[in-house]
Amino acid sequence: MTRKYIQKSILCLGLLAAFSCTDNFEEINSDPQGSTAEQLAQDFNNITGYSQVMFNYIFEQDPLWGYQIQQNLQGDIWSGYMATPNPFNTNNNNMTYNLVNGWNGRAWDDAYTFVMANALKIEHETKTKGLYPEIYAMSQILKVEAMHRITDIYGPIVYSKYSSESSVKEYDSQEEVYKQMFADLDEAITVLSNSKDAGKTSIIVKADFSKYKGDYAKWVKFGNSLRLRLAMRLAVKSPAVAKEQAEKSIAQKYGVMTTKEDTFIFASGFVNPVYGNSNSYEDINMSADMESILVGYDDPRLGKYFSTSVNYPGEYKGIRTGIVLPVAPDGDTKAKRKGFSKVGEAINLKETVFLSTAEVFLLRAEGALRGWNMGGDVQSLYESGITASFEQFGASSPTYKTSTALPKDYVDPVDATNNTAAVNNVTVAWEAGASNEVKLQKIITQKWIAGFPDGQEAWTEWRRTGYPKLFPIKNNTSNGVISTQLGVRRVNFVDSEKEGNKGGVDTGVAKLGGPDNGATRLWWDTGVNF
């Protein structure tokens, strides 16, 4: 974050909070209604605003264009979930690997201005004063949920040194960030678990904007499940740590998510921004990869995730990413493909999923494949993941789990030069005699399907495993920096940091392990799976 963000955002409440900013943290009560600090403290109202801002900016909820550049035109695209009909900047943009710094700094700026700053305010009002340990614990889990996304976009980030008074904010290496995040989860899980064991009445309920409604046990499950997600990132890079952390998640008293009700859902009050970007802006549609895989599998989630094409009634049509899109002289640059399949009604909800039970079962399936104690065998966990996803989206199929159908070739009805053969050629049906590589491809393909529409997480797992296999782009405008076959591996450090914390950026580059561009692999991105 810039020095301005470090110094001022610690004091000034984020955009969605209801309190005014002053230069004295203790006097943050000077709102127009004349409330005192003591009055604000009643029912934790002095903390609720900070918490709400954190929730709102893990995925930026409003305005739509904020989410569009925070995630939609990076992770949602690079994951193979979605594609755009819009030839932004005459086809020189993220989709063609000519990374747009003006877009790609949004995720960083949101994270520090709204998440880290408000986490620090909660720490000041709780841990620093010896008060409300459960609220602090909840904020730590939210912080990890937000910031693991940031380190998985950029690599080294400011984390342990965030509250430092130094004029240069030093970056942690990604290995250091993960180590600290595991420690933060340890502390939070212990506090919430002990409070649940002691039968304490929940005090986090007013600061909890999820559907958990302050349930300590469910928050512990979320923390354990988040630990499992992070552990899997290290499966190849640091296998002993990965195994230890994953098995700790399963063994903890309250365990991980196992039911539909365990899925972590933020009740945002805003229509999911992915749906708005697709149906209001008409800037995002189904991808060719989604068409190939979901239509090929005859997947019952297809009609939940997407609508049929306006241009081709009754058909699901996706757009291939990284093609040359026409730039219309009349200004309607999206006209040729904006009528392809848009994001569907299952996403048209005033809520956002942060982590699902389906994902957790599939994480456990991969762990079991690696020989870890995940409380079940690989096949049963794999199939339980599919079942959990069907339950989440209200889908069903008596034959899906045993299907031997394959993804279909992609046909572009507008331009046949974009046609291409299917590439993710695995079936749904479990094959006990298959290689570990094929089994992993099946697991990650189902995790990719189940995780929609969170393209950030799907892009991260694609970089880690290479699955599902995605269509390569056709129009690479990166001037040789980013490989067409390997795709975007990370995002450059952001302009706001280079302007306000150059010394800090230098420490990040030194810990990156390569040049500061979109081709450098992150610490856990090894290029191998076993």
N, C-alpha and C positions, 0 to 999 in steps of 0.2 A: 504494500500500500504506500501511497505517497506520504511524505512527512505531514502534509496537511491532514490527511486522513488519520494518521496516528494520533496527532495532537488534538484535533478537534472532534473526530468522531467518537473518541472515548468519552467526551463530555456531552456531545449533542445527540439527542435521541433521533432514531431513524425516521423516515418519512411517514410511517404509518402509526407512530406513537402519538399519544394524546397530550404530551407534556412539552413545555417550552425548554429551550436550551439556555443555560447561563454559564458563566465562566467558573462558577464554584459548584463542584459536584454535589456538595451537601445542600446547595440551595436550588436544586433542580425543580423545586416546587413552585416556581414563580410563573404559574400558568394564568391565563386571563380570568379564571374563576376565583383566583386567590386562595387555592388550596395550600395548606401547609404540608410539610413533609410528613407530619404525624397523621394528617388526614389521608394523604395518599397511601400511607403504609397500611391502612385498614383494608382487610381482605387482599393484601398484597398488591394493591393497585399500582404501587410504585414499581413493581417488578413485572406485572402482567404486560405492560406496553413493550418492555424490552423483549420479552419472550415472543410476543406476537410478531415483532419485526423479524426475529430470527426465523420463525416458521415461514414467513412470507417471502424470504429471499433465498431459501435453499433452492427452490425453483421460483424465479421471479414471477409473481402472479399478475401484476398489473403495473404499467400498461403492457399490451400485447407485444409491442415492438421491443420492450425490454427483455422479455423472455426470448423473443426471436433472435436477438444477438447474444443473449446469455447462453443459450443452449441450442435453439432450433436450427440455426444455420451453422452449427459446428457438430456437436455430438449426435443430434438427431439425424443429420445427413450422413456423417462418417460411419455411423453404426449400420447403415443399410436399411433403416426403418422408413425413412421418408426422402423425398426428393422435391426439388422446386421446379415450377414451370417458368420461373422468372430469371432471365439472363442478367442478373445483377452485374453492373459495371461491365457490360458487353462481354459476358462470359469469362471475366477475369476475377475470380472470387474463391471462397473456400471450397466450393464444389469442384473447381478445376485446379485446386491445390496452390492457388496464388493467394496466400492467407491475408485476410483483411484485418490489419491491426485495430482499426476503428471498431470492428465488431468484437474481436476476440479478447479485448480487455474488460468487457462487461462482467464476465463471470468473476474475475479477480476483484474488480471494484465493488461489486455487490457483496462479495464474501467479507471483505474487510470493513466496508462502510456500515453494513447492516448486521452481519452475523458476528464477526469477531468483536466489534465495538460493543454490541449489546450483551454478548457473553461476558465481557469484562465488567460491564455495569452490574450485571446480575452477581458476578463474583464479589464486587464491591459491597453490594447490599446484603449478601448472604455470608459467604465463607469469611470474608475479611472482618465482618462484625460478629462472627460466631453464631449466625442465625440461619434458620431454614436450610439445613443441609440437603434436604430432598429436592428443593427447587434448584439449588446449585448442581446437584447430580443430574437432574433432567437437562439443564442447560449444557452440561458437558457432553451428554449423548447427542444433543442437537448439534453442538459444535463439531463433533467428530463426523456426524452425518454430512454436514456442509463441507468441511474442510478436506475430507478424504476425496471429495469430488474435485477440489481445487488442486491438490497435489497430483491427482491423476490426470489433470489437464496440462499442468505446467511443469511438474517435477519438483525441484526444491522450492520451498515457500517460506514465508515468515510464519512461524508457529510458536515455538517455545520462547522466542525473544519478542513477541508481539508487544508486551506491556513494558518493555525496556525503555528507559529514558534516553538512551543513546541516540545521537542524531543520525546514525547509520543503523538501520534495522537489518540485522544479519539473517540470512536465509538458513534454514535447516536443510540438510540433504533429505531426500525422500526416505531413505532408511531411518534417519533420525525422526522424521515426522511419524512414520508408522510405529516406531517404538514408543513415542510419546502418546500416540493415540491409544495404543493398547493399555498404557498406564492410566490414561484418563478414563477409559471404559472400566478398568478394574475398580477404580475409586468410586465411580458412579454406581456400578452394579452392586458393590458391597453396601453402600449407603441405602439404596432403595430396597435391596433384599432384606437387610436387617430391619428396616422400618416395616416391611410387610410381615416379617416373622414376628415382630413385636406387637402386631395388631394395631399399629398407629393409624389414625384417621388421616386420609390423604390431605396434604396441604398444597399439593401441586395442581389441584383441579382447576383453579382459576387461571393458572398460567399455562395450562395444557390445552392447545387448540387442535389436538388430534381426537380421533374417535375413542381413544383409550379413556378419556374423561378422568384422568388422574390416577388410574389403576396402577399401583406400584408393580405388581407382578407382571403386567403386560409391558411396562417400560423396561423391566429387567429382561424380558424375552427379546424386546427390541434391541437392547444393548448387546445381549449375547449373540443375536442373529447378525448384527452389524459387525461384531468381532469376527464371526465366521466368514463374512464377506471379505473383510480385510485380510484374514488369514489366508484365504485362497489366492490372493494376489501374490503371495510369497511362496507358493507351492514349489516352484522350481528354484527361485533365487535364494530362498532361505528355508529349506524344507523342514528342518528341525523346529524352527520357530513357528512355522505354519502349522505343523502337526500339533504342537503344544497348545497354541491358541485356539485352534479349531476344536480339539478334544475338550479343552476347558469350557468352551461354549456349550457343548452337549452335556457335560458332566455337572455344570452348575445347577443348583437346586431347582430353579424355575425353567431352565433349559432354553430352547429356541422356539420359534413360531411353529405351530403344528396344526392350527385350525384357521378357518376363514376369518374368524374374529380377531386373530392375532395380527393380521396384516396391518402395517402402520399406515394409516390414512389421515392426512391433514385435511380437516374440514375448513377449507380456505374461505368460502363465501364467494369466490370468483370462479366462473366457468373455467375449466382446465385450459390453460393458455395454448396447448397444442391444438385443441379443437378450434379455438378462436383464430389462430394463425392460418389454419386450413380453410375454415368455412367463412370467416369474415374477411381476412386479408387475401385469401386465395393465393397464398404464397407457398403452400406446402401441400404435397399430395403423397399418396402411396408410392413407395419405391418399386423399381423393377424387381429387386431382391425379394420384397414382400410378396409381390405377385407370383414370382417363380415358386417360392417355397409354400406359401399358404394355399394357392390355387392347386399346385401340384399335389399337395397332401390332402386336398379337400378338407382343409382344417375348419372345424366348426366355429372357430373364433374369427374367421375372415369377415363375416357379416357384422360382427360386433365392433371390430377395429376400424372397418372402412365401409363407405357407401359405394354402390355401383356407380359406374361412370355416367356422366351426363351425355358425353359425346358418343358413347357406345352403350346404349341402354342394356341392362341386364348383365353386363360384363364388369369385372374388376380389372382396371387398367392402371399400371404403375408407370412411373417415369424413371428412366435410367439416369443415374447421377453422372455428372461430368461429361455430358454430351454438349454439342454446340446447339444452343437454343436460339431460335430466330429472334432478331431484334426488329420488331415491326415498325415501319416508318410512321404509322398513325399513332404510335405510343402504346398500343395494347400489346405489350411484349409477351404477355402470358397467354394470349388467346388460343394458341395451338393446343395447349395441354392443361390449362387450368380446369377443364371439365373432366379430367381423369379422376380416379377415385380419391375422395377426400377422407379425412379422419372421421370415424363413425360415431354413432350415438352412445356407445358404451363409454366413450370418453367425454361426452357432453354432460359432465357432472361438476358440481361446485366442490371438488375435492381433488387431491393429488396423492398418489401412492408413493411413499418414500422407500418402502421395502415390503415385499410380499411373502406370504407363506410358501407360494409356489417356488420362488427363487430359493428359499431356504432348503426345501426338499432337494432341489437340484444341486445346490452347493454341497449338501450332505452326500448326494450320489457321487459327485466327483471326489469328495474326500474318501468315501468308501473304496472307490476305484484306485485310489492311491494307497490303500491299506490302512487308513486311519479308522479309529473307532467312532463311527457316526451313528450308532444305535440302529443299524439296519444294513441289509445287503444292497448292492448297487442297483440291481433291477427294481427291487421294491421301492426304493427311494426315488428312482427315476420315474417310475409310473405314478407314484404318489405326487410328484411334482406336476405331472400332467393333469391329474385329477384335481389338485388344488387350483390350478389355473382355470380349468373348466368351471369349477365352483365360483371362483372370483368373478368370471365374466358371464355366468349363466349359460354356458355352452354344454353340449353333450354329444356323444357319438359312441355307439356300442362297438365299433370296429377300429377306432382310431389307433389305439395302443398296439394293435397287431397288424397295422397297415404296412404293406410293402410298396406303396406308391412312392414315386420320386418327384422332386421338384421339376417344373416344366421349363422348357426353353422360353426365352423372352422374345416377344414380337412387338416392335414399335409400329403402331398403325400409321404414324405420321411420317416416319423416316426409316425405311428398311435397313439403312446402313448401321442402325443402332441395334439390330437384332443380334442375339447371342445365345449360345447353348447354355443350358443349366450347368451350374458349377458346384453347388452344395449337394452332391449326389450320395446322400444317405437316406435310409428309410426311417420311419418312426419306430417300427417293431424292434424290440430288444433282441440282440444276437449274442448269446452267451459265448460263442466261439470266435467272435470278432476280436481284432486287435484292440489294445488299450486306446490307440489313436482314434479308431473308428468309434469306439464306445464314448470317448470324450467328445467327439464331433456330434454324436447324437444328443448327449447331455447338454452341451452348450447351445445347440440349435434349439432345443426345447426351452432352455433358459432365455434365449434371445426372443422366441415367440412369446413366452409368458411375461417377459419384462416390459412389453410395449405399454405405454409410449415413452419410457425413460431411455432415450437414446444415449445419454451420457454414460450410463452404466453399461449399456450394450456395446458402445464403442470401446470402452475400457476392456471389457472381456474379449472383444474381437482382437484387440491389440495383444492381450496376454496369450490367447490361445490360437488365433488365426481362424476361429470358427464363429458363426457359419462362414463358409467361403462366399465371398461377395463378388459381384461383377466389377471388373476394373473400370476406371474411368477411361473415356476415349480422348478427352481434350485436356491434356496436362499443361498448364500455363505457369508452372513453378520454375521455369528456366533451368531444369535439371536438378533442382534442390531436393524435391520429394519424389520418390520412386512411384511409378504408376502401380506396380505390383504390391509394394509394401504399404502405400497409403500414408496418411498423416499420422504421425506417432505422438505428437504433442503440439502445444501452441507456444509461440514465442513469449518471452517475458514482456510485460505490457508497457505501453508508452508512459502511462502515469507514473510507474515506478522508475523508469529510466530518467524521468524529469525530476522526481522528488526524492528518490532513494537510490541514486546511481551506485553508491558504495555498496548498498545492500544487494543490488542486482549483480554486481561483480562477484559477491560471495556465492550467489546462486549459480552463476555461470561456471564458477570454479568447481562446484559440486555436481554439475549436470552430467559430466562425462562426455561431452561433445559440444558442437557449436549450437548457439541459440537459434535454432530454426525448427521447422516442422518435421524434419527427418530424424532427429536424434531420439533414440529410444530412451524411455524412462528406466529407472533402476530395476523394476520388476519385469520389464519387457525383454525377455531373454531370447525369444525367437524359437524356443523349443518347449515341449510339453512334458517330456519324461526323461 
